[in-house]
Amino acid sequence: MDLCVRNVRESDAEGIVAILNPIIEAGEYTVLDTPATVEFEREYIAGFPPRGIFCVAEDQAEGRLVGFQSLEPYATYTRGFDHIGVLGTYVDLACRSCGVGTMLARCTFGKARRHGYEKITTYMRADNLDSLAFHIKLGFRIVGTAYRQVKIGHTYVDEVTLEKFL
């Protein structure tokens, strides 16, 4: 796979939805439970926080997105959290374990340092063991578990909180 990691563009909304919706529909990787729309994603990109970092991974040979990663400020109601960002990572189900997430993280972490972030936190389903292993490999550590944090249908799922210092 010939990957290029770059900043997101509003025109990437359709590619992001093509990655995100199969993950949501699988019902086992994310806490998201409602399919995304291109219009919503386009608005989300347009309104992304100025200190935020939003990268996409594009397979240049196929000309399609295969992953994306966003880092947003932890909170904006106080400057006391300005050094912390919240990370979200999504990789096309067919492209997992192909290095997409690692390339995205390399780009995002470098930009995060330049934007003044010192710590990254992320949250994930406790039963998403592949994602948990991926993040630990990147240097994250588990700092807590929120039990029965998510209710999808009639099923409760625990959520794990992880952090990484840059």
N, C-alpha and C positions, 0 to 999 in steps of 0.2 A: 504494500500500500504506500503510495506516494503522498504523504501528509503535509499539509501546510496549516499552521496555526496562525490565526489572525484575529483582529478585533471584529466583533459582530457588526452587522449592518442590518438596517430595517428589512432589506430584501431577503435576509436569512430566515425570516419568520416561518416560511413554509417548510424549509429544511429542518428547523427546530421542532416544529409540530410533527413532522414525519419521524423524528427520533423519539420524541416524548410520548406520543400517544400509544405506540405499541408497549412501551414500558408501563404506562398507566394501566392499559388493558390487561397486561399480564397479571396484575394484582398482587405481585409479590416482591417488588423491588423498591417501591416508593410509597409515601403516605398520600400522594396525590390520588384522587379518586374520580376526578372529572376530566374528560378529554379537553385538551387545549384547542383553541381556534387560532387560525392565522391572524385574524384581526386582533385578538387579545395579545398574542406574542409581539406583533408589530407595535402595539401601544406600549407594551412592557419595555421593549427595546428603546423606543423613543423617549420614555420617561425614566430610563435607568439613571441611578444617582451619579452625579459628576465624579465622585471618588470611587465609584464602582469600577470593576474590571469584568468584562464579558468577552470571552474568547470562544471561537469556534474552530473545530478541526475539520478540514475539507480534504477529501480524497481527490487529489488533482486529476488522477487518471480517469475517474468516473464523474468528476465535477459535481459531487454531492457532499453534503455535510454528514459526518459520521460521529460527531460528538460536540458537546459544548460545556462550558464551565463558567459560572458567575461567582463573583465575590462582591458582596455588598457590605456597607458599613453595618456594624452590629446594632447600633442605635444612634439616633440623631438628636435625641432630646437633651443630651449632655455631651460635652467634649471629652468627658472622662473615659468614653469608650472608643475614641477616635483611632486607637491603635489596634482595634479588633475588627476583623472581617468575618462574614459568614459565607461559607463555600457551598456551592451546589454543583454536582457533576453528573452529566448524563451522557452515556455512550450507546450508540446504536446496538441493539441486541445482537446483531450479526457480527459486530466488530469488537466485542469484549475480549480481553486478554490479547489484544493486538498492539498495545502500546499507545492507544489513543489517549487514555486518561493520564498517563505519565507525561506525554508531550504537552497536554493542556496544563497540567500542574506545573511543569517546568516554566512555562510561559507566564501563567498566573502568579506564581510565587515571586518571580523576578519583578513583575510589574507591581505586585503588592508591596515589596520592599521599597521600591521607588516612590510609591504613593504614601509611604509612612506607616504602613501596617507592620505590626510586630508579632501579632498572633492571629491565627485563623482557627475558627471553630466550625464544626459541621455536625449535623444531626442525621441519623439514619435509622431505619428499622433494625432492631436487634437481630432479626432473623435473616437479614441480608448479609450473609457471611462473606460472600465474594467482595462486596463493597467494603466491608469492615477490614478484610485482609488487605485490600488495595490501599486503604487509607493508612493502616499501620505500616505498610511497606514504605509509604511516603513520609513517615516520621510522626504521624499522629498518635496520640495516646487516648485511651478511654478515660473520661473523667466522671462519668456517671451514667446511670440508667434510669429512665422514667418509665415506671411500670404501668401497663395499660394506658399508655399515652395516646394511642391512636385507636379509633374504633372504625373499622371498615366493614360495612354491613353489620353483622352481629358479632364480629370477631375483634377482640382487643389485641393490639400489638404493642410490645415494648419499644421504646426508642432510646438509642444510645447517643450520648454527646461525646464528641472527640475534640481535642485541641492540638495545635502544632505551633510552636514558637519559631518564627523565621530567623 
